[in-house]
Amino acid sequence: MPLGPEIRAFMERGSRHAASRLQPRSALLKEIPGQKPQKSPLNGADLTRIAGNLTDIQGQLGECSRCPLHKGHSRLFFGQGNPKADLFIVTPSPTAADESSDPLFSAAAGELISRMLEAIKLSLDEVYFSTIVKCPAADNRPPTAAEIKQCLPFLLAQIKEVRPKVVCALGSLAAQALLRTRQPLVRLRGRWRQLPGLVTPAGDALPLMATFHPAYLIENKEMKKAAWHDLLMIQQRLG
């Protein structure tokens, strides 16, 4: 594909100011008091009934202690960005860094995701971000299937409420959890998938594009061209 100015800007190192633009929206970061968090009145058996606007869904999530991930940290991450976004981006989990840092990406990965969006004419404020699980693991380990099972209904309720035109899953864990598959990312990316049970504002099956997480692209620069292909497909679908 031709190397125009947009793909060159994406594939080359950009200015460092972009990372500072991805800041936590404090209204959507739920602080957990020092005492042991209390479970929401919504217990595991009721997860299929999660509904309402984003504030309602966050209230149903509550000061969650449904799985072991709540231990050892003082915040959980609900979501951030435009609640009416056409593009909903899902990452595996929040970072386990200190609370003054970005809850989603390291500085370098935050800069790269900003450049990735700019390359398809989007800003960070035009997108909604959320995670497969809402709490970071203290040792940065991947979440378990049981932990994902507790959080995933809340994420699906968020997607349903935002009503995006496209969902983008960053990384294999996010893609596999949303698509309910164990296929590797190299097989999932590069083509449109349908998100089970969810529709677009037009009533069509909600399309999902899986692609590489920016942290992976930083370590594997040779995969940026493949990620650019995925981005172009997202841009085309968004119109």
C-alpha positions in Angstrom: 0.0 0.0 0.0 1.3 3.6 -0.7 3.2 5.3 2.1 1.3 8.6 2.3 1.9 11.3 4.9 -0.7 9.7 7.3 0.8 6.3 7.4 4.3 7.8 7.7 3.2 9.9 10.7 1.8 6.8 12.3 4.7 4.5 11.6 7.4 7.1 12.5 8.1 8.4 16.0 5.8 11.3 16.7 6.0 14.2 19.2 5.9 13.4 22.9 3.0 15.9 23.6 0.4 13.3 22.4 0.8 11.1 25.4 -0.3 13.9 27.7 -3.6 14.1 26.0 -4.8 10.7 27.2 -5.7 11.6 30.8 -8.0 9.8 33.2 -11.5 11.2 33.4 -11.9 11.4 37.2 -15.6 11.2 37.0 -15.4 7.7 35.6 -12.7 6.4 37.9 -14.3 4.9 40.9 -12.3 5.4 44.1 -12.6 2.7 46.6 -12.4 3.7 50.3 -9.7 2.4 52.6 -12.0 -0.2 54.2 -12.8 -3.5 52.4 -15.1 -2.7 49.5 -18.7 -3.8 49.8 -20.4 -5.8 47.0 -23.0 -4.1 44.9 -26.6 -5.2 45.6 -26.3 -6.7 42.1 -24.9 -10.2 42.7 -23.4 -12.7 40.2 -26.8 -14.3 39.5 -28.2 -10.9 38.4 -25.5 -9.9 35.9 -27.8 -10.6 32.9 -30.1 -7.8 34.1 -27.4 -5.0 33.9 -29.0 -2.1 32.1 -29.5 1.7 32.0 -27.2 4.6 31.1 -23.5 4.6 31.9 -24.0 6.1 35.4 -26.6 3.4 36.2 -24.2 0.6 34.9 -21.4 2.1 37.0 -23.7 2.1 40.0 -24.5 -1.5 39.5 -20.8 -2.3 39.3 -20.4 -0.6 42.7 -17.3 -0.9 44.8 -16.8 -4.3 43.3 -15.2 -7.2 45.2 -16.6 -10.0 43.1 -13.2 -11.5 42.3 -9.7 -11.4 43.7 -8.6 -8.6 41.4 -10.1 -6.0 43.8 -7.4 -6.8 46.4 -4.4 -4.7 46.8 -5.5 -1.6 44.9 -7.6 1.5 45.6 -9.4 2.2 42.4 -11.3 0.4 39.6 -11.6 1.6 36.1 -15.0 1.9 34.5 -14.4 3.8 31.2 -13.5 7.1 29.7 -14.1 9.2 26.6 -17.1 10.2 24.5 -20.3 8.4 25.7 -21.8 8.7 22.2 -18.7 7.6 20.4 -18.9 5.8 17.0 -15.7 3.9 17.9 -15.5 1.9 21.2 -12.0 0.6 22.0 -11.5 -2.3 24.4 -8.2 -3.1 26.1 -7.5 -6.1 28.3 -7.3 -4.4 31.7 -6.2 -1.2 33.5 -2.6 -0.8 34.3 -1.3 -1.5 37.8 0.7 1.7 37.9 0.2 4.3 40.6 -3.1 6.3 40.6 -1.5 9.5 39.2 -0.7 7.7 35.9 -2.9 6.9 32.9 -5.2 4.0 33.8 -5.1 2.4 30.3 -1.6 2.8 28.8 2.0 3.5 29.6 3.3 6.8 28.4 4.8 5.3 25.2 1.7 3.2 24.4 -0.5 6.2 25.1 1.4 8.3 22.6 1.2 5.5 20.0 -2.6 5.0 20.4 -3.0 8.8 20.0 -1.0 8.7 16.7 -3.0 5.7 15.5 -6.2 7.5 16.0 -4.9 10.7 14.4 -3.9 8.7 11.4 -7.5 7.9 10.7 -8.7 11.4 11.5 -9.9 10.7 15.1 -9.0 12.3 18.4 -8.9 10.7 21.8 -12.0 12.7 22.8 -14.1 11.2 20.0 -13.6 7.6 21.2 -14.8 5.6 24.2 -12.4 3.4 26.0 -13.1 0.5 28.4 -11.6 -2.7 29.6 -12.4 -6.4 29.7 -11.8 -6.4 33.5 -12.2 -3.3 35.7 -9.3 -3.8 38.2 -5.6 -4.2 37.6 -3.7 -7.2 38.8 -1.0 -6.2 41.2 1.6 -8.3 39.3 0.4 -7.3 35.9 -0.7 -10.9 35.1 -3.4 -11.5 32.6 -6.9 -11.9 34.2 -8.3 -15.4 34.6 -11.4 -16.7 32.8 -13.3 -16.5 36.1 -12.3 -12.9 36.6 -13.3 -12.0 33.0 -16.7 -13.7 33.6 -17.5 -11.3 36.4 -16.6 -8.2 34.5 -17.6 -8.9 30.9 -21.4 -8.4 31.4 -20.7 -4.8 32.6 -18.5 -4.1 29.5 -21.2 -5.5 27.2 -23.8 -3.3 28.9 -21.5 -0.3 28.3 -21.2 -1.1 24.6 -24.9 -1.5 24.3 -25.5 1.9 25.9 -22.8 3.8 24.0 -24.2 2.3 20.7 -21.0 2.6 18.6 -20.8 1.8 14.9 -17.6 -0.2 15.5 -15.8 -1.9 18.3 -12.0 -2.3 18.2 -10.4 -4.9 20.5 -6.7 -4.2 21.3 -4.8 -7.4 21.8 -5.6 -11.1 21.9 -7.2 -11.3 25.3 -9.7 -8.5 24.5 -10.5 -10.0 21.2 -10.9 -13.6 22.5 -13.1 -12.5 25.4 -15.5 -10.4 23.3 -15.7 -13.0 20.5 -15.8 -16.0 22.9 -13.0 -17.8 21.1 -9.5 -19.1 21.7 -8.3 -18.4 18.2 -5.0 -16.4 18.2 -5.0 -12.7 17.3 -3.2 -13.4 14.0 -6.3 -15.2 12.9 -8.8 -12.8 14.3 -7.4 -9.5 13.0 -7.6 -8.1 9.6 -11.2 -9.0 8.9 -14.6 -8.0 10.3 -16.1 -10.1 13.0 -19.6 -9.7 14.6 -20.0 -9.1 18.3 -22.6 -11.6 19.5 -25.9 -10.2 20.6 -25.2 -6.5 19.9 -26.2 -4.2 17.1 -25.3 -0.8 15.6 -27.6 2.2 15.8 -28.8 1.2 12.4 -29.9 -2.2 13.7 -27.1 -4.2 12.0 -24.8 -6.7 13.7 -22.2 -4.8 15.5 -18.8 -5.2 13.7 -15.6 -5.8 15.7 -12.1 -5.3 14.4 -9.3 -7.0 16.4 -5.8 -5.5 16.1 -2.5 -5.3 18.0 -2.2 -3.5 21.3 0.1 -0.5 21.1 2.4 -1.9 23.7 2.9 -4.9 21.4 3.6 -2.7 18.4 6.3 -0.8 20.4 8.2 -4.1 20.8 7.3 -5.4 17.4 7.5 -2.5 15.0 7.3 -4.8 11.9 3.6 -5.4 12.7 2.7 -1.7 12.4 1.9 -2.1 8.7 -0.6 -4.9 9.6 -2.1 -2.6 12.3 -2.4 0.2 9.8 -4.4 -2.1 7.5 -6.8 -2.7 10.4 -7.1 1.0 11.1 -7.9 1.7 7.5 -10.7 -0.8 7.6 -12.1 0.9 10.7 -11.9 4.3 9.0 -13.7 3.0 6.0 -16.5 1.5 8.1 -16.9 4.7 10.1 -17.2 6.7 6.9 
